Amino acid sequence: MKHFRLYYTSDIHGYLLPTDDIQTGAQPLGLANAATHFQKDAQTLIIDGGDMFQGSPMLQYLQQHPAQDAVATAMNLAGYDYVTLGNHDFNFGYAALQQHLSHLDATVIAENVTDLNGKTLYPAQIKTFGDGTRVGLIGLVTDYINIWEQPAHLKGIKIAAPLDQAQQTVAYLREHADVVIGIYHGGYERDLATGQRLSDTTENIAWQLTQVLDLDILLTAHQHGDVPPQMINGVLTLQLPNQAKKFALVTGQKQQDHWQFAAETKPVGDIARPDIVTALAPLQQQVESWLDQPIATLNAAIPAVDPLQMAQFGHPILQWLASVQLAASQADVTLVSLNNNPMSLPVNVTLRQILQNYPFDNTLVTKRITGRALRDSLEHTADYFILATGQPAINPAWFKPKVEHYNYDLVYGLHYTFDLTHPVGQRVTTLQFKGRDVQDDETLTIAMNSYRAVGGGNYPAYQQAPIVLHDQRPVQELLISYFQKHNQLPKAPKLSLTLKY
């Protein structure tokens, strides 16, 4: 009987060991824990769906103190056969990514990453197993990289539309392979239960891929959703949470000329592969010492509050971020985004807490924006709220298919009002700068993180606004530098947001 087995991970984001570098003690996550479950033989593949080389404190440390290629070390020990690329893998430029890939034993498949002439750089593959089974594998990555990434980081390459690039290749794989599997670093644009469309952008098109491409299996990524295996348009599909908290096991068996597929997603558990732990132990000790370096001593700890409260009333940590961004940019106003992580500070602040409260590799961008564009953007922000029994609550759409507190902005430097009794698109009822109404045709300078500046979070007006200044220093560095001049958190600027309901 012909058969195969594959193990799948995605969105590891550099979490290689069983720690998130925030909580103490070992946690059930990390590539070393996932790899404990991998059983390799002639009928088995190990595959990753991208976002390998960015995200963890360990990788941030290695950006500043190059030592070993930790991701390649761990993945090679784990025995990965194929990987596709994620959008964050391009964050430090294609040249840096090529260096990482040169250290990997795995074959890279990313069909829609092409040269400037449109020739794919990481073509689809056909793997022939020991029993003669041929499995076709095509990797794809969201083309929203073109929106998010700095053009210099994509020098010499193009990210083509996944569907356009894939159709002819999948047809070839179907003709020459027994089974065709897609690995897509992108997520679902529809609710999988109802089919309701959740997004009209091309960031996530997994549902469409199952409709159009002649696939047997589609392994997705990017949204960090815990999506159990299920059939969509006749294609078996699934998705995993980030930080290697889970892995997927997919099997196929041919019975009476028909292939039957099964899959399950499993927690990685508490046991780490000893060889990976040993290989990374010296580096992890360096990372721990780096994270524990003292930054500041506060008069009092800053407790965490829930996102709904922060979205209405702000928070001392958000005020600190606003102060830092305004000082660095000299802009009229600044945007400060929420965070999916709980935001708090102990009395004794170390680098670990800085990275916990601001985990993004963002820089600071100042743009010139019209009053009209700012108002339109804030209307999208106001969609974060709904009214539930007459009280503000978070719109469930901001939790599905991915939790997106980080796409909610507070504006410091303006007085503004969201009237939640009005429909979205008519909620911004007050917009004032220095005590006067902001007119549609006037302009303000506005500082924001680099993700928002390219329209991330569905803010096209920010993307289209002209750049006044791009500060290349990481925002994390600006936050650390603040304490070189100040020994406590700032008392200004004050948030001036009113919610009516």
N, C-alpha and C positions, 0 to 999 in steps of 0.2 A: 504493500500500500504506500503510495506516494504521500509525503507529509513534510511539513516544516514547522519551525518554531522561531518566534522572534521576541526579543525584549526591547522595550521602547522607553526612553526618557525624553524629556524636553524641558526647556526653561530652567536649567540648572543654575544659571547665573553665577557660576563660580562657587557655589556651595558644595564643596567637595568632601568635607568632614562633617560629623554629626553635631554641628553648632551653628547657630545663627549669629554668633558674636554679640548678642544682646543679653539673652538669658544665660544664667549660669548653669553648668552641668550639660551633659549630652542631651541632644534632642533627636527625635526620630526623623531625621532628614539627611540629605547629603548623598553625593554620588557613592561614597565608600559604603554606605548602608544599602543603597540600591544594588550595588555590584555583588553584595553577598548572595543575592538570589540568582545571579546569572549562572546558568549551567551550559557550557559551551560544548558542542559536538558538531559533526559534519552536516547536521540538519538545522543548525541554529544560526541566527543573526542577532547582533546587538546594534541598535540604531538610536541616534539622538536627533531631535527635531529643532535644534538651534537655540540661540541665546546661551552660549557656553562661556564666552570670554568677557563678560561684563556683569557687575552687580554686587559682588560680595566685598566685605572689607579686605579679605585676602587679596583680591585682584586690585583693589585700590592701593594697597600697600605695594604690590608688585609694579604698579605704574610708576611709583616714586623710587622704589628700590628693586630694580630688576635682579632677579636671582635665577629662578627656574621657571619653566613654563608649567605651572602647576596643573592647569586644566589638561594639557596634553599628557603630562605624567600620569594623572589619574585615569584618563580615558584609555590610554594605552595599556595600563595594568588591568583595567576592567575588560579589555578585549573588544572594544567597539569596532564594528565593521564599516558602518556608513554613518555619516552625519550630514544634515543639511544646515544651512546658515539662517540665523535669526537677525532681525533688524538691529538689535543691540551689538551684534558681533562686528558691525561696521562703525561703532561709535568712536574708535580711535584711528580710523582711516583704513583704507584697503591695504596699504603697504604693511601696516601692523598686523592686520588679519592674515595676510599671506605668510608672515613670519610664524604665527601660531599654527596655521594649517600645515606648514612644512614640518612641524614637529609631530603631527598626528600620524599614527599608523592607519587610521580609518580613511576610507575613500569619501571625498566630498561630493555630494550630489545636490545641485542647486540650478535647475534648468534655466531659470529666468535671470540668472546673473551672467551677463554676456560681455564680450568685448565691444568696442565702439562700432564694429561692423555687424553686430547682432549675433555673433557666433557664441554659443553657450560655452562657458568656461568650466562648468562642472556638470558634465552630461549624465543623463540617466544611465543606469547599469542593469544588466541581466546577470543574476547570480544563479549558477547551476549548483545544486546541492549534491550530496553524495549519492542519492538515489535517482539522480537525473532530473529532479524537479527544477524548473526554471522560473525564477521569480523576477519580474521586472520592477525596478525601483526608480521613481522620479521624485526629486526634491524641488520644492518651490518655496519662495519667501514673499511676504507681502510687499507689494510695490510702493507702499506708503513710505518706505525708506527714502524715496525721492523727495518726499515732503519734509520728513524729519531731519534728514542728515545734511550736514554741511557739504556743499558741492565738492570741496577739496578732498573730502573723505571718500568720494566716489570717482576720483580721477582715474581715467582710463577704462572705466567700466560703465555698464548700464544695468539698471534693474527693470526688466521688461514686465509687461502685464502678465501675471501668472497664467491666466487662462489662454491668452493668445499664444504664449510660448509652449504650452503643454499639449495642445490638442493633437498636433501631428506626432509628437513623441509618444504620447499614450497610445495612439493608433498603431505605431510601430511596435511598441511593447506588447500590445494585445496580440499582434500577429506572431510574435516570436517567443512569447513567454506563456507559461501555464497560468500564472497569477500576476496581477498588476497592482502594485501598492504605491500610493502617493504619500509623501511626507511633506506636509504643508506648514510652514511657519506663518500661520494666520489662523483666525478663528471663524466662528459662525456668525453670519449676518442675520440669522433668523432664530426665533425661539424654537428649539428642537421639539417641544411638545405640541405647539400650536401651529408652527409654520409662520407666525407673524414676523414681518420684517422689522428688525431692530435698528438697522443702519442702512443708509443709502450710499455710503462711501465704498471705496474699493479696498479699504484697510483689511477687511475680513470677508472672504468669499467662499468659505468652505462648503456651505450649502449648495451654492452654484456649481462648485467643482464636482460635487456628487451628482448633480443633475446632468452636466454636460460631458464630463469625462467618463470613459469606459473603465472605471476602476472597480476593483474588488474590495479594497480597504483604503481608507483615508485616515492617516494619523495626523491630528492637528496640534496646534501649539499657540503661543503668543498671548492668549487671553488669561492664562493661568486658571482656567476653569476646571473644576473636578467633574468632568463629563463621563459618565459610565458608558461602556460600549453599547452601541445601539445601531439599528439599521436606519439610514436616511437615504431615500431614493434608491434602495437596493444596495447601498454601499455600507459596509461595516465601518463605523467611525467612533472616535473617542478623543478625550483630551485630559491632560494631567495638570495638577497644581504645580506651582513653581518650587524652587529650592530642592528638587528631588525628594519631595515628601512621599511621592508614590511612583511606581513604575507600572508599565503595562506588559502583560504576557499575551501574545497573539499566536494562535495555532491554526494550521490548515491541514486537512486530510482529504484525499481524493477517494471517493467511494462510488463505484459504478459510474465512472466517467463524470462525476460531479464533485466539485470542490465544496467542502463545508468548512466554515471558518468560525472560530470562537475566540473570545477575548475576555480578559478581566483586568481591572486595575487594583493594585494592592499597595497598602502602606509599606514603606521600606523597613519599618521596624527599628529595633534598637542595637542591632549587631552590625559593626563596621568591618569591612575587609581589612585584615591586619596589614597586608602588603601596602595598601594605599595609605593607611594611617602612618605606617613607618616611613614611607617615602616622603610624606609631607610634614612629619612631626617637627623637624628643625625649623621649617618655614613657619609653621603655626605658632611656635614659641616666639618667633620674631614678631609676628602679627599681634599676638597677645600683648607683648610689651609695648608695641607701638600704640595699640588701642588704649592702653592704660596710662598713657602719659597725661599728667595733669594739665588742665587748661585754665580753670578758674575755680574760685571758692565763693559761692553765693551766700547771702545772708539767710536765705530760706530756700527750701526745695520748692520746685514748681510742679504741682500735681497734674496728672492727666485729666482731661475731661472728654466727654463723648463728642464725636464729630458734629452732631446736630447743634450742640451748645457752642462749639467753636465757630461754626458757620454763621451763627447769629451774633455772637458777642466777641469773637476773637479770642486771643489767648496771649499770655506774655511771650511765649516763644515765637508766635507769629509777629508780634510787635517788634521783637528783636530782629527778626528777618527783614521786616519792612524798614526799620531804621538803618540796617546795614545796606540794603539795596538803594535806599534814597541817598545815603551818604556817598556811595560808590558811583552812582549814576548822575546825581544832581538833577534828576527828573522831577517833573511836577507831581506825579503820582506813581505808585507802584502796586503791582499785583503780587499777592502772596497766596500760595496755594496750600490747601490742606494736605494731609499725608495719610496714607493707609495705615502707617505705624502709629501707635499711641505716642503722643508728644508729652514729654515730661523731662525734668532735670533734677538731679539730686543736688545737695549742697556742694559736694566735691565733683566738679564736672571734669570728665576726661574726654579724650578724643572719641571714645566709644559712644558717648551720648550725643556728640555733634553728628556723627554719622547715623545714629538712630533717628534723630529728629530731622535730618536732611540727608536722606540716602541716595539722592540723585546726583549724577555726574553732569550737572547743569552749569552753564555759565550765565552771565547777566547781559541782557540785551535791552537797550533803550530804543524805543520807536516813537515816531510822531504819528498821532492818531487823531482823526476828526471826532467831534462830539457825537456824530451820528454813528460812526463805526464803534465807538466805545459803548454807546447805548445798546446797539444791536448785540454786542458781545456780552454785555451784562444780562440781556434778556436770556441768553443761553445759560448763563450762570444761575439765573433765578429759577430755571427749570429743575434745579437741585431740590427744590421744596415742593411739597404738596400740603394740602390741609387734610388732617385726619381728625374727625370729631371736633373741628373748629380750631385745632392747634397745628403748628408747623410740624411736619415730619419729612423724612428724606424720601424723595421720589424713588420707588423701587427700580425704575429704569437705570438708576445710577449704580445698582448692584448687579445688573445682569446685562450681558453675559460676563461682565468683569466688574469688580468693585473699583469705583473710580472717584473716591473722595479727592484725589489729587487733581481732578479736573474742575474742582470748585475753587474759585478765587475770591479773596477779600481784597478790596481796594482801599489803600491808605492814601490820604491826601484829598479825598472827595467826601462830600456828604451826599448819600444816596439812599433811596427808599425802594424796597420791593413790596408791592401790594399783592399779597398772595390771593386776594379775592378776585383778582383779574386773571384772564387767561395768559399763558406764556406768550410773549410778544408784546404784551401791554402792561407788564409788571413794574417797569422802571418809571416811577411817577415823580421822583425827584433826582436830579443830577446837578450838583453844585460844586464849583471850585472857588475857594476863597469867598464864599458867601453869595456868589451870583450864579445864575443858571448857566449851564454849559450849552452853547448853541450848536446846532448840527454842523455848521460850517467852520467853527473855530477848531484850532488844533491844540493839543496838549502833548507833552512828552511823558512817556509812560515806561517804566522799567519793569521787566518781566524775565522769567527764566527762559533759557534757550528753547526748551520744549514748547512752551506756549508761543514763543516768537515765531515758530514755523507753523503755527496753526494747530499744534497738538491739542487733543481734547475737543476737536470740532469748533475751533475758533478761527474761521477763515479771515476775518477782518484784521486780526493781529498779524497773520501771515502776510497780508497784502500791504500793511503799513510800512512806510520807509524806515530804514534803520538810521538812527542818529549816532549810536555808539554801541560797540560790542566789546565788552570787557572780557578778555580771554581767561581771567582768573576763575577757577571753580568757585561757585557760591560757598561751598564748604570752607574753602580757604578764607573767604571774606568773613565768615562767621567766626572762625578761629582768630583771625587778625583783630577782630573787634575787641577781644579781651586783652590785647596788648596795650590798649589805650583806656579801657574801662574795666572796672572790677565788678560791676553789677549789670543786670539787664536794664535796658533803657525804659524810661517812662513815657516816651513819645516815639512815633506819632500815635495819636488816639484813633481808633476805628470809629467812623461815623456812619454806621449803617442802621437804618430803621426798617423793621419788618412790620407790615400791617396785615392783620388777619381778623 
